[in-house]
């Protein structure tokens, strides 16, 4: 009975509080005595609990949940296992696969008429689109998630959706819109204490401040967020705050290039441990950017080339465009005009492939 109770609590925690510590000490040796449906819930929660700190472990348990769910005919179990697998694949940078499982979860949750799970799936699909630079599609999914979560008064979901929308607008450099949604999320956090959501919100707000030139304010938020990430053993969040702090050192007045390299390297080490090629691509771009800002163009080239390679492997179109634009200048400034011309042509092709503005306006 105790194991059954824990499994049911894990279900509630997984949907509403994904990074809750409620089930982190779940008795693994007792899972085999549960029904298949209950095993799916338990393994899915274990996967979710480990995804930001031990992604290999998380992937193992997410796959186990998926395998068990496929052996029974309960659509609810299939949805939960797909959400868990999509979530873990997302932090590992497998965005196409992540979106596939979230889409399957969405289709099944529509059949079940389960609003909460539909909202989770919409958010997961939107996040994968954002990571690959498809901002119009990302916003469409996130706004669908927001509408559902506001309607059913899902407090945690309302914060998640607003954060997600703010992140997309911040990536588009639409800072007033980004700040509007992130500050709404902060206000809701006064009523709902969740370290994971707080770190996501702080990270986005620090990014916004940095892009507005408020470097000291951004750095202060990053330091507070890093302390919380260390306290909660959230490696993924640590990577994000290290990245922000590297940018603060790079764009500070005066810039501290040595510190920037140190923090971007810290980020890269964590990204590599997760095998997240999109994030690794970003880190190599940032490291190349440090040398680029110092006008050490020859030194920047290997980092930019590695960034482009990883961007190709992960489908990270916007990262590839940014690196190609810097690479064009680096080649030209290094006297390698033919290679500069080739990089420019590649950049033009990538730019043409990005989502056009009219599509976004329709959404």
C-alpha positions, 0 to 999 in steps of 0.5 A: 500500500505504501508503494502504491501511495507513493506512486500516486503522489509521484503522478501528482508531483510530476504533473504539477511540480516536476522538480519536487523532491517528493519522490527522489528516494522512491524505493526502486526495489518495490517498483516491480511489485506495482501494476504496469500503470503505476510503474510508468508513473514511478519511472517517469517521475524518477526520469523527471527528477534526474533530468537536470542533474543526471541526464543519462539516468533520466533517459534510462528511466524515461525509456523504461517508462515508455517500454512499459506503457507500450505493453498496456492499452491505457492512453493515460500511461502512454501520455505520461511516458511520452511527456517524460521522454520528451522532457529528457530528450529536450535537455539532451538537445534531441529537439526533433525527437523531443517534439515527436513524443510531445506531439504524440502526447498531445494527440492522445491527451486531446482524445482523453480531453485532458486539459492539463496534459494538453497544456504540458504537451503544447509547451514542450512542442513550443520549447523544441521549436524555440530551440531550433529558431522557429519562433512563430511556431514556438509562440503559437504553441506557448499561447495555446498552452497559456490559454488552457492554463489560465482557463483551468487556473493551473498556477504552476502552468501559468508561470511556465507559459509566461516564462516560455513566451518571455524567452521567445520574445527575448530571443527575438530582441522584443524586450518590452514584450519579453519583460512584460511576460517574465514580470507577470511570471515573477508576480505569480511566483509570490503565490507559488514557491518553486525553485525550478521556476524561479531559476528559469524566470531569473535567468530570462530576466537577467538576459533581458537586463543584459540586452538592455545594457544593465550589466550589473543588474543582470550579474546580480541576478545570475549570482543569486540564481547560481546559488539556488542552482547549486543548492538544488543540484541543478546542473542545467541551471548552473550551465545557463547562469555560467553562460549569462555571467560569461556574457556579463564579463564579455560586455562589461565596462571594461570587459574581462576576457579571461573571466568570460572564457572561464565561465563559457568553458564552465558552461561547455563542460556541463553542456558536454556532460548532457551531450546537448549539441545545441547548447555546446554550439552556443558555448563554442560561439561564445568562446569564439566571440571572446576572441572576435571582440579582441580582434583575434580573428584567427583564434576565433575561427576554430571555435566558430567552425566547431559551433557551425558543425554542432549547429548542423547536427542539432538543427540550430539554424539561428546559431549557425547563422550567427556563427557564419556571420562572424566567420565571414568577418573573421576570414576577411580580417585574416586575409582569407577572402575566398573562404570569407565569400563562401561563408557569406554565401552560406549565411545568406542561404541560412538566413533565407531558410528562417521563419519569415515575419509575415508568418509570425504576424499571422500567429 
